[in-house]
Amino acid sequence: MKNMKILKILKKILIYTLILTLVSVVVLVLWNFGSIYFMQDSDAFLLEKDSYSNLTTVNQDVCTLHKSNFNDFYTVDVEQVKCLARNSDKPFTIFFSFASWCSGCSEDLPKAVKFANEIGSDFYILLIDRECDNMFTYQTVQILQTKRISAKTVILSDSLYSTEKLRKPQKRSFFDLGIQRRDKYSNFIKQITPPQFEKSIDEGMGKFFIFNNKGDIIYINSHNDYYDENGNIVEDYNYFLNKIRAAIKEK
């Protein structure tokens, strides 16, 4: 009996060891695959300038914008975003946070552009990935061309990263990229959000940052804007846009 118990214990240990080994191998393979796959600074994803020159026509001289070292998009920090809003000839300026890997952003973008035209607002697509992630900028241009959208597009400056290590362009795994996106985007949101909109400090994508022509934020949405008074999520995007319309009318 005693030997049988020992054998059962050894059998369980062996099974758990095999499972742990298999999981470790899978994680290692995925990690290495991610490290290779996410080298987005590869020249393989560079675009001809003519293919997206219409997206990079911004007020770069007035706001002292500089093109990224990795692509033809202009980089922006918090003060430069405000500057673009101040120097717009429109009463409002919308910055719409976007990434090609965000399926909801791609789905909502045409509606956001239409809404901006409706209220007579200037409109920018705000890319949040690393500047050197050329695969993602390439995919963004492809999405815009497919959807026939010609909107001014800028990319968050890597200077918004918390540490020098995160700012350095180098090979990253899938998991590292997730940390990097959150770090830069989160810092931007925290720096640009005034006290009255602190409830809007979340890292949701497809986010509206709306400025008046003085460069002051008049609206930032949060995930709460997609819920009704009973706490139920509302699938109709117009419900969310109506909240923005109401907020703008009050200004």
N, C-alpha and C positions, 0 to 999 in steps of 0.2 A: 504493500500500500504506500509506504513511504517513498519507494522508488518511482511509483507511478505519479505521485504528486510532483516529485522533482522533474520527471520527464515532461509533465504538463507545463510546469513553470519554464523549463528550458525551451519548450516548443513556442510558448508565447513570446519569450525574449527573442527567439530567432525570427518570428513573424514580424514583431515590431521593428527589429533591426533592419529587415529587408524592406519594410515599408518606408522607414526613415531614409534608408540609402536611396531608394527609388525617388522619393520626394526631393532629396538633395541633388540628385542627378538632373531632374527636371528643372529645378530652380537654377542650377548652374548653367544648363543649356540655354534657358530663357534669358538669363543675365548676360551671357556672352553674345547671344543673338541680339539682344537689345543694345549692347555696347557697340556692335558692328552696325546694326541697322540705323541707329540714331546718330550717325556721324553726318548731320545735316549740312555741315560746311562743305560737303563734297561739291566739286564743280559740276557734277552730273545734274544738279538741280538748278543751275544758273539759267536765267531766262534772257532772251534777247531784249535789250532795253526798249525797243519799239513795241514789244508785246504788252508792256504795262506802263509806258510813259504817261498815259492819261491818268493813271492812278497817283502819280507823284507830283502833280502840279499843285503845289501848296504855297502859302505865303512865307517861303523859306527865308527871304532876305530880311524882312522886318523882324521876324522872331529868331533870327540867327540859328536856323536849323542846319544840321549837317547830315549828309547821307551816311548810312551805315557803311562800315568797312567791308561788309559781306554781300550787300545787295544795293539796289538803287532806291530803296525806301529811305525817307528822312526819319531820323530818330527824334523822340520827344521825351522831355521830362515833365514834371508837374507845372513848372513856370512857363514852359513853352506851350503846353496845352492851353493855359490861360491866355497866353499872348495871342495864339491863333484865334481864340474866341473874341478877344478885344479888338482885333484887327479885321474881323469879318464885316462884310457889308450887309449881313443879315441880322435880324433882331435876336436870333438864337443860334447856338452852335451845339450840335449833338456829336458826342464821341461814343461810338458803339463798340464795346470790347468784343474781339473776334479772334478765333483760331480755327484753322481748317479742320482740326480733329473734333471740334465741337459741332455735332450734327444739328443741335437746336439753333446754334448761331446761323448756320447756313440756311435753315428753314425760315428763320425770322428776319433775316437780312432784307429781303425784298419788301417786306411789310414795313420795316424800319425806315428804309429809303423813301417809300411812298408816304409814310407819316411825316418825315422831315420836309418833303416837298409840299405836303398839305398845309403845314403850319408856317411855311416860308423860312425854314431853318437851314443853316449851313450843316453839312454832314461829313463826318470823318469815320473811317473804319480804323479802330485802334488795335493793332496786332500785339499780342502779349508774349509771344515766344522769344527765345534767345535771338539776338540779331543774326547769329551765324547759322540758324536753323533753316537753311535754304530749301530743304525739302518742304517745310511747312509754308514758307512764303510762296514757293512754286505752286503748291496745292491751292493756296488762297487765290492766286491769280487765275488758276484754272477754273475755280468755282465761280469767280466773278465773271469770267468770260462766258462760261456756260449759262449763267443766269442773266447775261447781258446787263450787268451792273457796272457803271463807271462812276466810282466814288473815290474821293480823295482818301488815300490810305497812308498811315504813318505807323511806326513801330516803337514800342516803349524802349527807351534807352536802357542798355545794360548797366548804366551807372546807378540804377535804382536797386540793384542787388545789394544785399546786406553786407556781404563779405567780398574781398578780393578774389577768393577762391571761386566763388560762383560766377564772377564776372569773366573769368578766363575762358576763352573758347577752347574746348577740348572734347574728346570722345566721352559721351555720356550714355548711361544705360537708361532703359525705360523708367526705372524708379528714380534715378537722379533727375531726369527731365521733369517729372511730376513735382519734385521739391523745388526745382528752379522756377517753374512757372508760378507756383504759389508764392514764392518769395518775392519776385519782382512785382507781380500783379498786386499782391497784398500790400506791399510797401506803397505802391502808387495810390491805391484806394485809401489807405490810412492818411497819407500826406495831403490828398486833394479834398478829402471829405470834411466840410465844416461841421461845427458842433451840432447844429440843428438837424443834420442828417446822419448822426452817429448810428441810428438804427439800421442804416443802409450799408453798414460795413460788413459785407459778406463777399465771398470770392466768386459769386455767380458770374457766369459768362453771358454774353448777349446783354450786357448792362448798359443802360443809358446814363451818360453824364451830360447834363444839359446846362449850358451857360447862357447868360445874357451877354450883350455886346460890351459890358463893362468887365467881362472876364470873371464874373461871380457865378458860382453854381446856384442854380435855382431848383434843380431836381436831380436826385439820384435814386434809382429804383432799388428795391430789395426783393428777396424771394417772397416776402409777405404780400407784395402787390399782386401776386397771382392767386390769392385766396379771397373768398368772399367773407362777409361779416360772420358767417357761421363756421368759418375755419375750413371750408371745403375748397379744394383747388378748382379753378375755373379754366377750362381748356381753351376758351375763346380768347384769342390774342387781343381782340378789340376791347375786351373788358379791361385788360391791362393798359392799353393805349388811352382809354377813356380817363383813367386815373391821371395819366400824364397831362391830357388836355385840361382837366380840371385844375391841376396844380399850376399849369402855365397861366391860365386865366386869372388866377389869384395874384400873379406877379405884376 
